[in-house]
Amino acid sequence: MTRNQASREWNSEAYHRLARPQLEWGLKVLDRLPLRGDETVADAGCGSGKVTAKLLERLPRGRVVAMDLSQNMLQTARQHLEPKFPGQVFFIAADLHDIPLDGVLDDIFSTAAFHWVPDHERLFRSLFRALKPGGWLVAQCGGGANLARVRERAIALMSRPEFAPFFAGWQAPTHYEDKIITADRMHRAGFIEVETWLEEAPATLSDRQEYKEFLATVTLHRHVARIPDPAGRERFLDELARQAGADDPPFTLDYWRLNLSGRKPKD
Ligand SMILES: C[S@@+](CC[C@H](N)C(=O)[O-])C[C@H]1O[C@@H](n2cnc3c(N)ncnc32)[C@H](O)[C@@H]1O
């Protein structure tokens, strides 16, 4: 596996087990997607397929195109979804910047993915192209002050002499946009009936162990991957868990979500 491929990868089985907050948010976003039950809908950045399964349950006569850049995520999603939804779910290894579909999707759904996609101008143009006229984009991603507390703590830790050499040239793998800039980008891509808004969505994990595993698998997995030795990774996570243990409530991630929806004009 090349360095470039490795940087796209996730521990998909651990993600599947731990991504409880993402499932809860995903269910609420699904409620905002108007469906008859016979459409072809993409899950853009489907991950391990936990939320995709809930989308499939709402499409008894329809189909889902599950798209992701990570081969691990697609493999886990396939294992979980194919036996339960035979012939109803199709998997595409694709970069959301350049979706290889043109005007074929009735709607696009996406949760917890867009903040991992670097270029949002390209992202929205690509999503717009893939939709049929009249199709909806209904999505949610990290936005605004998402995870500001834990990111600030991680940055302070990364500059300590023990860890600093591993973070030379570091560029944050995620970006958290605001509602006005996102609405402008969606309009520029061609979307109408655009709505964007931010909401606070803190997630409290059950204990220190789950908090550390969650950081290592989800929130800070790219940070942790820069530290070569397992003992160093443990020290990095231990320090963040020590600080989070003193918060009220303890082991709480300060999530903010950016909701967005918009429609491709009918003609
Ligand atoms: C935090 S997971 C969310 C997965 C799922 N939507 C959920 O809510 O559980 C983010 C997903 O976005 C995918 N992703 C990140 N950048 C991507 C890109 N440029 N194109 C396609 N998928 C991407 C990742 O591989 C990962 O599976």
The ligand as a Gaussian input file, in Angstrom:
#p B3LYP/6-31G(d) Opt

LIG

0 1
 C      -16.267000       9.475000       9.798000
 S      -16.545000       8.455000       8.409000
 C      -18.313000       8.570000       8.214000
 C      -18.899000       7.317000       7.659000
 C      -20.417000       7.247000       7.638000
 N      -20.992000       8.209000       6.737000
 C      -20.988000       7.411000       9.021000
 O      -21.719000       8.391000       9.266000
 O      -20.694000       6.583000       9.891000
 C      -15.972000       9.458000       7.052000
 C      -15.920000       8.677000       5.752000
 O      -15.674000       9.582000       4.669000
 C      -14.800000       8.935000       3.751000
 N      -14.116000       9.941000       2.931000
 C      -13.253000      10.887000       3.346000
 N      -12.829000      11.613000       2.303000
 C      -13.428000      11.106000       1.200000
 C      -13.391000      11.438000      -0.181000
 N      -12.641000      12.441000      -0.649000
 N      -14.140000      10.710000      -1.039000
 C      -14.894000       9.671000      -0.582000
 N      -14.986000       9.320000       0.723000
 C      -14.262000      10.027000       1.601000
 C      -13.845000       8.174000       4.652000
 O      -13.132000       7.172000       3.958000
 C      -14.788000       7.643000       5.714000
 O      -15.296000       6.390000       5.380000

